[in-house]
């Protein structure tokens, strides 16, 4: 879940600060790779991993819903 939290925060940066890291991002994620004001770098592998985790989470929720009727 930690990875998804970081991915969500990165999406927030892309949507609201054009990918520029701010103090809130650092505080929320404890991502020490960046300093405030640096541009976020997201690699294809990170996007793929986040997508896979979201799919797993979605499938788990769907399965739970089926079991509960």
Number of C-alpha atoms within 10 A of each C-alpha: 9 8 13 14 13 18 19 14 18 20 15 15 19 15 10 10 14 12 18 18 22 17 11 12 19 17 10 11 16 11 11 8 8 17 15 12 12 12 16 18 11 12 8 8 9 12 12 11 14 17 14 12 15 14 12 12 13 12 12 12 12 11 12 11 10 9 8 6 6
